[in-house]
Amino acid sequence: MALDRITSEMLLQHPVAPDGPNPDLRYAQVLAKQVEALREQPRETWPSPDAPAGPLRSLGAELKHPGWYDLARLAYLEAIDVYREDVATDHLDDYRHTLWSLGRVLVELRRYEDALPILQEERLVSLRLAVVDGSALDLADDARTTSIEILVRLGRHGEALDSAAEAVREIRQQSAGRRKDHALAYALGRFADRLAGAGRFDEAVDAAAEAEKIWRRYNDADDEPDWNINTQHGKALERLSEAFAQVGRYEEAYAALVERVEMRKRLVDADDDFNEEFVSRGLAITLNNVALDLGRLGRHHEARATFEEAVSLDRALAARALDRQHRFERLFPDEEDFLDAGDEPIGRELFDDGGLSEVNDLFDDEELDEEFIETIEFDDQIRDDHLTDFRTKVREADLHLCVSLYNLGSCLHGLNRLEEALAADSEAAEIARRHQGADSQLALALNNRACVLADLGRHEEALEAVLGAVNLLITLAATDPEAHERTLALALHTLSVSASGLNPHEEVVLTASLQCLALYRRLYRRDPHRLAGDLACALADHGLVRSRRGEHAEALAATAESVEMYRRPATRHPARYNSGHAHALLTFAEVRTAVSEAQAEGRAAAEEAVALLQSLAATVPEAYEHRLSPARSVLRRLD
């Protein structure tokens, strides 16, 4: 038995959330006392060898759902100890499910090292179950997938890659059929991700292409659209496009993105049973993701057009959600509206059929009847619950629009369309401010707005905006660092750049830049191939911060590291990294010359930067022409 065991007294001492959710403590106490009674008895007198496991599992579930993970962990650990002692074959699935529950609790508690052996045990138990039930192979695959994700979070990329490769090998040996094909496609996708994470990009292309081929075969074979297969094929195309891009195969990457959008649009146009709003939302999300990828391919104009299409669709969906909320409120007004109406018709009186067709349309259900309407009309709680649902949909639609707008703003900024970018970012920020729990969206909108304001020379406004973003993200990252630390590093970087032209804020600038670098370095150690560009860009700008302070040795070290860090990814994926590489080279040239009389080295870096910018400007002049003039000025000063 586990030494640290849950007791009924612990339940009473646990802090209770004033606004919920909380477990049913009366029920939890009953379960805990059942377990305590069994603990006091010799095992041989128990009704069954695993008698405590049942109430312990139920107790863990009761505690897990409201987030009492610390106590749920103790309940599940003790249940697992019982099963390990003596588990009957017909209780194997209970054993497996308990392991699954504990694994998820440990992940919620961020006890990742503790979760890994539990997930391995869950996988082994699932394989035992698979002897009599082949579907348990999927459960074993799921346990391995979660283990791989945890290894990646811990920065143990080599182990994650080995596990992903082993999964592919094992699935290839299974009996042929649809289940094996789907499992193999999933495993190949994970393997491709891990190969890319290890910098083995050519091999990642092969794995991603094989996975996409499997999903394509099943997607093409189905007479009627299968939502899951269509979705998985779309994800496979996205992964394949990214894999192609990482090795410079840009035309193939572009073709995969185009097909992904066309496939999603066909699903919207199809005459099927899918919810129209749900499918349209999926298209808008796809357009956003594809537009981001198009920008990384250097196709900035196509990216802009795709973002604009996403914004248009999201705007229509947001307007529709708000209209539906207003229609519900019109059909089912609250008591205050009734009193204000006097003798004027209100609610159902406004509709010829008593609102039946309106209700059918609002709830997308032609089978609703008069009784359904009356339950809403005469029960304030039911009305309020439905109204909350409509308001939730308005919030979700608005925040999707917010994301599309700040993505568009970033794209417009990259094309030097500053006033349009500012309008998009400002609207995004205004939308986010209207909703509670939208701090992450508001922070990104403010960050992007600050970048544009700084380029417009409006530095005080830029500082105000980015400080708002940083303060929001500090709070968010304290609660969930994995989700928000990278964005916090981005905002700190923006702060160090935006405030650099304001003399009273020199120490703020340096502190922000140092904090940004510290975060990016830690994130880079966990995921070097994905974070290289972020860290390299921050190093270049940190060099400028140091140079302005007269700290030339530190400036030279930072800019030299930035140039070196950019070289490999820029050689492999120039469309994504050449712009940053040019900035790093130019910054190094200025700093190098200020440090010593090494004119030749500084001039060589400036020449390389100008050549890169000229190449970029030839393709997208709006994005790079304005950067060429100052770059040439630096080069002339070095003559």
N, C-alpha and C positions, 0 to 999 in steps of 0.2 A: 504494500500500500504506500501511497505517497505520504511523505512526512508532513508536508504543509497541506492540510485538508480543510475544506470548507465546513463551516459550522453555522447553526441557526443564529448564533450570537453575531457572527460577521455580517449577516444580512441586516440585522437591526442597526449595526454600527455604520453601515455604508451610507455615504451622503446621498440624499434624495434630491433629484432635480426639481426645483419648485414649479417649473412649467412643463415637466415631463420631457420625454417619456420615462416611465419607471416600470419595473416588473410588478406583477401581482404578488406582493410580499406575503399575503396570507397563504397563497398556493405554494410559494417558494419555501415558506416555513414548514409546511406539511411535508414537502419532499425532503427537506434537510433533516427533519426529525425521523423520517423513515430510514434514511441513510445512517443517522447516528444510532438508531436502535439496532440495525444490522451490524454495525461496527462492534457493538458490545457482545455479540454472539459469536461463538466459534464458527468457522467457515462451514464445517460439516453439518451444522444445524440449519444453514440457510435453506430456503425453499428450493433454490437452484444454485448451481455453482457461480452464476453471475448475477445473483439477485440484486445487489446494490447498483448495478450498472444502469438499469432502467430508470429509477428515480434520479440518479446522477445525470444521465443524459437529458431528462426532462428539465431538471434544474438548470443545467448549462444552457439549454435552449431558452428558458424563461429569462435568464440573466443576459444572454447574448444580444437579444433583439433590441432592448433599450440601451445597450452600450455599456453594461456592467462587465466589461471584458475581463477584468482582473479576477473577479469571483467565478465567472464562467470558465476561465482557464483551470482553476482548481477543481471544479466539478468534473470537467472533461478528463483531466489528468488522472483523477482517481478512478473514473469509469474505465479508462484504458488500462490501468493497472489491473483491474478486475478481469478484463478480457484477456490480458496477457497470461494470467495465471491458468485460466482454463476456459477456452471459448469453444462452444459447440459449433459444428458446421453450419447449422441452421441459424446461428447468430453472427456469422461472419459479416453479413451486410450491416448489422448494427455496429459491429466493431469498426468496419470501414467508415461508416457515416460519422461515428464519434471522432475518429482520426481526422476526417475532413473538417468537422466543426472546429476541433481544436486548432488545426492548421490555420483556418480563417481568423480565429480569435488571436492567435499569435501574430499574424500579419497586421491585424488592427492595432495590436500593442507594439508593433514594430520590433518584435523579438524575432528577427529574421533567422539568426543562427539557431535558435531553438526550434523554429518551424521546419528547417530542412530535414532533420531526422524523422520528424513526424510525417512529413510528406513522403519520404522514402518508405516508411512503414505502411502508409496508406496505399502506396503503389503496389507493394508486395502483397498486401491483403487483397487488393483488387485483382491481381493476377491469380491468386488462389480462387477467387470467386469466378474468374473467367473460365475455369475448367468446366463448370456446370452452366455458366451463363456468359456467352460470348460478348454480350453488350458491356460487360464489366471491363473489357479491354479499353473502352473509351474512358472509363473512370481512371484507369491506370495512366492513360495518356494525359488526362487532365491534371493528375497529381504531378506528373513529370513537368508539364508545362508551367505550373505554378512554381515548382522548384527552380526552373530555368529563369523565370522572371525574378525570383528572389536573388539568385546568384548574380544576375545583371545589376540589381539594385545595390548589391554589396561590392560591385566592381570586380567580381571574380569571373571575368569574361572567358578565360580559358576553360574553366570547369563548365560554364554555361554552354560553350561551343561543343565540348566533348559530349555533354548530355544530349544536346540537340542532334548531334551526328549519330549517337547510339540509338536514339528514337527512330531515325530514318532507317537505319540498318535493320532494327527489329521489325518494323512495320513491313518492310520489303519482304520479309520471310513469312508473313501471314498469308492465309488463304485468299485467293483472288475474290473480288466482289466490290460492291459499291461502298461498304463500310471501310474496307481496306483502302480504297482509292481516296475517300474523303480524309481518312486518318493520315494517309501519306501526304496529301496536299497540305493539310494543316502543318504537319511536321516539317515538310520542305520549306514552308513559309518561315517557320521559326528558325530553321537551319540557315536560311538566307539572311535573316536578320542578324544572327549571331556571327556568321561569316563576315558580314559588313562591319559589325562591331569589332571584329578582330583585324580589320583592314584587309581581308582577303576578298577584294571586290570582284575579281573575275570569277571566282568560284561562286560568289553570291548571285551573279547573273545566271549561272547554270541552274542553281537550286530554285531561284525565283521563276525562271522560265519553265521548269518542269512542273512546278506547282500551278502556274497559270494555265498550262496546257491541260492539266487534269480538270480544273474548274471549267475551262472553256468547253471541254468535251461534254460534260454533264449539262452545262447551261444551254448548249446548242441542241442537246438531245431531247430536252423537255419540251413537250408541246405547249404546256401552260407555264407561265413564269413561276419559278420557285424562288421565293424571296431570299431564303438563306443562300442558295447557290449563286443567285445573282449578286448578292452582297459580297460573298466570298470571292467571286470572280472579279468584282470591282476592286476589292482590296489587293488581290493578286496582281492586277494591272498596275495599281499604284506602287506596289513593292517592286515590280519589274521595271517600271519607269525610273524609279529612284536608283535601282541597281545599274541600269543602262547609263544614267547620268553620271554615276560615280566613276565610270570608266570612259567617259567622254563620248559615248554612243548616243548623241543628242537626237538624231532623227528618229531612232527607234524609241527613245524615251518619249519624245513628243507624240509619236503615233499611238503609244500605249495610253497616254493621257487623253487624246482625242477619242479613242475608242471607249474609254471609261465614261466620258461625258455622254457620248452617243448612246451607250448601253443604258445609262440611267434615264435618259430622255425617252427612250423607247418604253421603259417601264412606266413612266408617267402617262404616255400616250396609249398604253395598252388598255383594252377593254377587259378588266379583270375585277376581282373582289378586293383589291388593296384599297385601303383608306387613302383618298385623294390627298388630303392634307399631309398625312404621314409620308407619302411618296414624294410630294413636292418638297417637304422639308429635307428628305434625303437627297434630292437633287441639289438644293441650295447648299447643303453641307459639302457635297461632292464638288460643286463649282468652286467653293472656297478653297478646298484642298488642292484641286487641280490648278487654280490660279496661283497659289503659293509655289507649286512645283514649276509652273511655267516661268515664274520670276527667277527661280533658281537655274532655269535653262537659258536665261538671258532673253527670253521672249516677253519683254516687258509690255509691249502694246497688246499682245494677246492676253497677258495676265490682267491688264487693266480692263479689257472688254469682258473677260470672264468674271472678274470681281463685280463689275457693274451689273452683269446679269444676275449674280447672286444677290446683290443689294436690292435690285428690282423685285426679285422673287420673294426675298425676305420681307420687303416692305409690304408687298401684297398680302403675305401671310399674317403679318402683324396687324394690318388693317382689318383683315377678315376676323381675326381673333377678337379684336376690340369691338367690332360690329356685333359679333355673336354675344359678347357679354352685355352690350347695351340692349340687344333684342331680348335677352333673357330678363334683364331688369325691367324692361317695358312690359313684358308679358306677366311677370311676377313681381310687381312693385312691393316695396316694404310698407309697413304700417304708416309711416310718416307721409309717404307719397299718397296713400289712400286718403288720409285726412286732408291733405292739401288739395286734392282733386275736387272736393265738394260734390256737385251734381254732374261734373264732367265725366264722360266715359273713361275708364282706366282698366289696365290689365287685360283680361280676357274679353272684356266688353268691346275692345278695339278691333276684334277679329270676328269675321262672319261665322266661322265654324267654332267659335269659342277657343281658338288658339291651337287646335289639334294639329293642323298642317305646320304651324310655326314650330311646335314642339317636336314633331317628327323631323323637321329640317335641322333644328338646333342640335338634336341628339343623334342625327344620322340613323334614325330607326323608324321605319314605316309601320312597325307593329305596335307602337305606343298608343294607349287609349285614354279615355276620359278619366279612368281611375288613377292612372299615372299622374295626370295633370292635377287632380284633386289632392294627391299626397303631397305635392309641392305647395299647392295653394294654401292648404290648411295646416301645414306643419312647418313652422318657422325654422326649425333645425335642419330639416331636409332642404328647404329653400336655400338656407345659408350655406349648406355643404355644396350644393350644386353651384351656387354663385362663387364660392371659393375655387371650385374646379375651373370655372370660366376665367376667373382672374389669374389663376396659375398658368393657364394657357396663354393669356395675354403677356404675362411676365416672360414665359419661355420664348414666345415669338419675338418680343421686344429685344431680349438679350441676344438671340440669334442675329437680329438686324444690327445690333450694336457691334458684334464681332465682325460681321461683313463690312460695316462702315469703317472700322478702324483698320481692317485689312486693306480696304480700298484706299484709305488715307495713306497708309504706308507705301502702297504702290505708286500713288500720285506723287508723293514726296520723292520717291526714287526717280521719277520722271521730271523732277524740278517744277511740278505744277503746284506751287506752294499754297496759293490761296484756296484752290480746290481741296487740297489735302487738309488744310486747316478746317474747312467747312465740314468735311467728313468726320474728322477726329472730334470736332466740337459737338456735332450731333450725336456721335457715339457716346461721349461723356455725358451729355444731357439725358440720353435714354437710360444709361446705367444709374444715374443719380435718382431716377424716379422709382427705383426698385430696391427693396432691402435684400441683403445677401448677394449683391452684385459687385462687391469690392474688387474682385479679381478683374472683371471686365472694365470697371472704372479705372483701375490702375493702369491697364494697358492703353486705354484711350487717352488718359492724361499723359502718359509717357510719350506716346506718339505725337500728341499735340505739342508737348514741350520741345521735341526735336524740330518740328516745323517752325515754331515761334523763334527758336534760337537761330535758324537759318534766315528768318525774316528780320533778324536784328532786334527782336523784341525780348531782350534777355530777362528783364524783371518778370514778365509774364511767364516766360519759359521756366524760370526758377520756381515760381509759385506752383505751376502745374506739376513739375517733376517732384517737388517736395511732397505734394499731395500723394503722388504715386508711391514714392518711397515709404511714406508713413503707413499707407494702407498695406503695402507688401511686407513691411517689418512685422505687422500684426499677423498677417496671414501666414508668413513663413514660420513664425513662432509656434503656430498651431499645427501646420502641415508643411514642414520644410521640403519634402520631396516634391510637392506640387508647386511650390512658389519660390524656392531659392534661386532658380535660374532667372525668373522674371525679376526678382529683387536685384540680382546682379546687373541685369539689363538697365533697370531704372537708376541704379547707382552710377553706372557708366554714363547714362544720359545726364545725370546731375553733374558729374565731373566735367562734361563737355559744355552743357548749357550754361553753367555758372562761371566758366573759365574767363569770360570777358568782363566779369564784375569784380573789381579789385577788392572790395570789402569781404569777399567770400573765398579768399585764397585757401584758408585752412579747411573750409567746408569742401572745397574742390579736392584737395589732397586726401582728406579723410575718405571721401566718397570713392575716389579712385583706388585707394588702398583696399578698402572693404570690398569693392567690386572685384579686384584681382584675387583677393583671398578666397572669395566664393567661387570664382571661375576656376582657380587652380584646384580647389577641392573637387569640384564637379568634373574637371578635366581628368583627374586621376581615375575617376570611376568610369568615364566614357570618353577616351581621348579623341577618337575619330569624329564623334558628333560635336564635341565642344572646341575643337581646335580653332575654328574660325572665330568663335566668340572670344576666346582668350587672346588670340592674336590681335584682334581689333582693339580690345581693351588695353593691351600692352602698348600698342602704338600711341593711343591717346594718353596713356599714363606717361609715356616718354615726353609728350608735349607739356603735360602738367609739370613734370620735373624740370624741363628745359626753361620754362617761364620763371621758375623759382631760382634759376642759376645752378641747379643741381645736375650738372652736365654728365657726371659719371653715371648716375642713376638713370638719366635720360637715355644715354647711349646703350646701356645694358638692356633697358626695356625695349627700345626700338630695334636693336639687333636681334633680340629674341623673337620679336614679332615677325620680322622679315623671314627668319629661319623657319618659324612655325608655319608660315603661309606657303613656303615653297612646295612642299610635297602635295598638299591638297590642290593648290593652284595648278600644278602640272597635270594632275589627274582630272580635275574638274574645273577648268578655267572659267567657264560661264558663271559659276557660283562664287569663285574666290578671287578672280583677277582684280576686281574693283578694290577689295580690301587689301590685296597684295600691293597694288599701286599706292594706296594711301600709306601703307607701312613703309614702302621704299622711299617715298617722298619725305615722310617724317624722319626716317633714318638719315637721309641726305642732309636735311637741315641740322639735325642734332650732331651728326658726325663732323660737319664743317665747323660748328660752334665749339666743339670739344678741342679740335686740333687743326692743324694745317693740312689735314689729309684730304685735299681738294679732289684728288683723282678718285678716291673711293666714294666720296659723296656725290661727285658728278656721275659716276657709273650708276649709282642707285637712282639718281634723278632721271637719267636717260632711260633706264629700264621702266621707271614709272610713267614717263611721258609716252613711251612706245605702247605700253599696255593701255593707257587711257585713249590714245589715238585709235587703237584697234577697237576698243569698246565704243568710242564715239562714232566710228564709221558705221556701226550697226544700229546704235540707238543714240543719235546726237542729243536729243532732249535730256537724256539721263547723264551724259558725260561731257558735253561741250563746255559747260560752265566750270568744270573742274580742270579742264585743259589749260586755261589761261593762267591760273595761279601756279600750276605745275611748271609751265614753261618759264614763268617768272623766276621760280626757284632755280631752274636750270641755267637761266641767263646770269643769275647772280654768282653761279659757280664757274662761269667762264673765266 
